[in-house]
Amino acid sequence: MTRIKKFGLFAAPALALVALSGCATSFKADVARFQQLPAPAGQSFTIVADDPKLAGGLEFAHYADLVGQRLAQTGYVRANDPAGADLIVRVAYDVDNGREKVRSTGFGDPYYGGWGWRGRWGRPWGYGFYDPWLFGPSGYTDVSSYTVYTSDLSLKIDRAADNRRLFEGTASAQSLSNKLTYLVPNLIDAMFTNFPGQNGENVKITLPPESRG
């Protein structure tokens, strides 16, 4: 889960917290694709885990079904018998342990700029200013630490007849969330945006915020 620590005299401004929360924000992913896929003409496919640790799990089966739905929308057909599939689709996904980042916010020198009115010693003060005579000479600074996670999705498609690689794609994103149930479906959506794409392309895909309706 996201870890946020605060230090200083005041809580972080509301806008800073909104920026860190990740709520109602777009999902942005970097997608790289290499492909020599023939035009879809009803070729059958089966989906397998490219990471042995994922094989056989209900979670992987759920994400494999999402990939299968997107392939079917493109024009491919899920094989009734995996052994007779024309294409073998290999899927893997992961999220790292995260790394901590620090953000600081605060006002600049309280003696210059800004607005307010002058007190009896000629220094500016009023709403929106930090008075160093009351709280110290350095002004207010709020420091927040938070954890950023990097998630990845790998998609490979081989021709079953000769194991020739026809497609390789990776999608990666940075997020304040490490929940695979949120990350993997978004990475799949990013991977299949304008699928299969141009050979050798590296594009940034932005998905709209999830609807709350």
C-alpha positions as CSV (number, residue, x, y, z in Angstrom):
1,M,0.0,0.0,0.0
2,T,1.1,3.6,-0.4
3,R,3.1,4.9,2.4
4,I,3.1,8.7,3.0
5,K,5.0,10.3,5.9
6,K,4.7,14.0,6.8
7,F,7.2,16.2,8.6
8,G,7.0,19.9,9.5
9,L,4.6,22.3,11.2
10,F,1.7,22.0,8.9
11,A,0.1,19.2,6.7
12,A,0.9,19.3,3.0
13,P,-1.4,21.6,1.0
14,A,-4.5,20.0,-0.4
15,L,-3.3,20.1,-4.0
16,A,-0.1,18.3,-3.2
17,L,-2.1,15.5,-1.5
18,V,-4.4,15.2,-4.5
19,A,-1.3,14.9,-6.8
20,L,0.1,12.1,-4.7
21,S,-3.1,10.2,-4.1
22,G,-3.5,9.0,-7.7
23,C,-7.2,9.3,-7.4
24,A,-9.2,9.9,-10.6
25,T,-6.0,10.3,-12.6
26,S,-5.1,8.9,-16.0
27,F,-3.0,5.7,-16.3
28,K,0.2,6.3,-18.3
29,A,2.3,3.5,-19.7
30,D,5.3,3.1,-21.9
31,V,4.7,0.4,-24.6
32,A,7.3,-1.1,-26.8
33,R,6.2,-3.5,-29.6
34,F,8.0,-5.6,-32.3
35,Q,5.8,-7.5,-34.6
36,Q,5.5,-9.5,-37.8
37,L,2.0,-10.7,-37.2
38,P,0.0,-11.6,-40.3
39,A,-3.4,-10.0,-40.7
40,P,-5.9,-11.7,-38.4
41,A,-8.0,-14.2,-40.3
42,G,-9.5,-16.4,-37.7
43,Q,-6.2,-17.9,-36.5
44,S,-6.6,-19.8,-33.2
45,F,-4.6,-19.1,-30.1
46,T,-3.9,-20.5,-26.7
47,I,-2.5,-18.5,-23.7
48,V,0.2,-19.7,-21.4
49,A,2.2,-18.2,-18.5
50,D,5.6,-17.0,-19.6
51,D,6.6,-17.1,-15.9
52,P,6.3,-20.6,-14.3
53,K,5.4,-19.0,-11.0
54,L,2.2,-17.7,-12.5
55,A,1.1,-20.9,-14.2
56,G,-2.0,-22.6,-12.9
57,G,-3.3,-19.8,-10.7
58,L,-6.8,-18.4,-10.7
59,E,-5.3,-14.9,-10.8
60,F,-3.3,-15.7,-14.0
61,A,-6.4,-17.3,-15.5
62,H,-8.3,-14.1,-15.0
63,Y,-5.7,-11.9,-16.7
64,A,-5.3,-14.5,-19.5
65,D,-9.0,-14.2,-20.1
66,L,-8.7,-10.4,-20.4
67,V,-5.9,-10.9,-23.0
68,G,-8.0,-13.4,-24.8
69,Q,-10.9,-11.0,-25.0
70,R,-8.7,-8.4,-26.6
71,L,-7.2,-10.8,-29.1
72,A,-10.8,-12.0,-30.0
73,Q,-11.8,-8.4,-30.6
74,T,-8.8,-8.1,-33.0
75,G,-9.9,-11.0,-35.1
76,Y,-8.2,-14.1,-33.6
77,V,-10.1,-17.1,-32.1
78,R,-9.5,-18.9,-28.8
79,A,-8.6,-22.5,-29.6
80,N,-11.0,-25.2,-28.4
81,D,-8.0,-27.6,-28.1
82,P,-4.8,-25.8,-27.0
83,A,-2.7,-28.5,-28.6
84,G,-4.1,-27.5,-32.0
85,A,-3.8,-23.7,-31.7
86,D,-2.1,-21.8,-34.5
87,L,-0.6,-19.2,-32.1
88,I,0.9,-19.6,-28.6
89,V,0.5,-16.4,-26.5
90,R,2.9,-16.0,-23.6
91,V,2.0,-13.6,-20.8
92,A,3.9,-12.4,-17.8
93,Y,3.4,-9.5,-15.3
94,D,5.0,-8.2,-12.2
95,V,5.3,-5.2,-9.9
96,D,8.5,-4.3,-8.0
97,N,8.9,-3.5,-4.3
98,G,8.8,0.2,-4.9
99,R,11.2,3.0,-4.2
100,E,10.8,5.9,-1.8
101,K,10.7,9.5,-3.1
102,V,10.5,12.7,-1.2
103,R,8.6,15.9,-2.0
104,S,8.9,19.2,-0.2
105,T,6.6,22.1,-0.3
106,G,6.5,25.5,1.4
107,F,6.8,29.2,1.0
108,G,9.9,31.1,0.0
109,D,11.5,33.9,1.9
110,P,8.8,35.5,4.0
111,Y,10.4,38.9,3.7
112,Y,10.1,39.2,-0.1
113,G,7.4,38.9,-2.6
114,G,3.9,37.7,-2.1
115,W,1.2,39.8,-0.6
116,G,-0.1,40.8,2.8
117,W,0.5,43.9,4.9
118,R,3.4,45.1,7.0
119,G,3.6,44.7,10.8
120,R,5.0,47.1,13.2
121,W,8.6,46.1,12.4
122,G,8.1,46.6,8.7
123,R,8.0,42.9,7.8
124,P,5.2,41.5,5.7
125,W,2.7,39.3,7.4
126,G,-0.9,38.3,7.2
127,Y,-2.9,35.4,5.7
128,G,-0.7,33.4,3.4
129,F,2.5,34.3,5.2
130,Y,4.7,32.5,7.7
131,D,5.8,34.8,10.5
132,P,9.5,33.9,11.4
133,W,9.2,35.9,14.6
134,L,6.6,33.3,15.8
135,F,7.7,30.1,14.1
136,G,11.4,30.5,13.4
137,P,13.5,32.1,10.7
138,S,13.4,29.4,8.0
139,G,9.7,29.6,6.9
140,Y,7.5,26.6,6.8
141,T,8.4,23.5,4.8
142,D,6.4,20.3,4.5
143,V,8.2,17.1,3.4
144,S,6.3,14.1,2.4
145,S,7.8,10.7,1.5
146,Y,5.9,8.2,-0.7
147,T,6.5,5.0,-2.5
148,V,6.5,4.6,-6.3
149,Y,6.0,1.2,-7.8
150,T,7.0,0.0,-11.3
151,S,4.8,-2.6,-13.0
152,D,5.4,-4.5,-16.2
153,L,3.5,-6.7,-18.6
154,S,5.1,-8.9,-21.2
155,L,3.2,-10.3,-24.2
156,K,4.8,-12.7,-26.7
157,I,3.1,-14.5,-29.6
158,D,4.7,-17.5,-31.4
159,R,3.6,-19.4,-34.4
160,A,2.9,-22.9,-33.1
161,A,4.0,-24.7,-36.3
162,D,7.7,-23.7,-36.1
163,N,7.9,-21.6,-32.8
164,R,8.7,-18.5,-34.9
165,R,8.3,-15.3,-32.8
166,L,5.7,-13.1,-34.4
167,F,5.1,-10.5,-31.7
168,E,7.0,-9.1,-28.6
169,G,5.5,-6.4,-26.5
170,T,6.2,-4.8,-23.1
171,A,4.1,-2.3,-21.2
172,S,5.4,-0.6,-18.0
173,A,4.0,2.0,-15.7
174,Q,4.8,3.9,-12.5
175,S,2.1,4.2,-9.9
176,L,1.5,4.8,-6.2
177,S,-0.4,1.5,-6.2
178,N,1.1,-2.0,-6.1
179,K,-2.2,-3.8,-6.6
180,L,-2.0,-6.1,-9.5
181,T,-5.8,-6.2,-9.8
182,Y,-5.6,-2.5,-10.8
183,L,-2.3,-2.5,-12.6
184,V,-2.5,-5.6,-14.9
185,P,-5.9,-4.7,-16.6
186,N,-4.6,-1.2,-17.3
187,L,-1.3,-2.6,-18.7
188,I,-3.3,-4.9,-20.9
189,D,-5.5,-2.1,-22.2
190,A,-2.3,-0.1,-22.9
191,M,-0.8,-3.0,-24.8
192,F,-3.8,-3.5,-27.0
193,T,-4.3,0.2,-27.8
194,N,-3.8,0.3,-31.6
195,F,-2.6,-3.3,-31.5
196,P,-0.4,-4.7,-32.9
197,G,1.2,-1.4,-33.7
198,Q,4.2,-0.6,-35.8
199,N,7.3,-2.9,-35.7
200,G,9.9,-1.3,-33.4
201,E,7.7,1.4,-32.0
202,N,8.0,2.7,-28.5
203,V,4.9,4.8,-27.6
204,K,3.4,6.4,-24.5
205,I,-0.2,5.4,-23.9
206,T,-2.5,7.4,-21.7
207,L,-5.8,5.8,-20.5
208,P,-8.6,7.9,-19.1
209,P,-9.5,7.6,-15.4
210,E,-11.7,4.7,-14.4
211,S,-15.4,5.7,-14.4
212,R,-17.0,5.9,-11.0
213,G,-20.5,5.7,-12.4
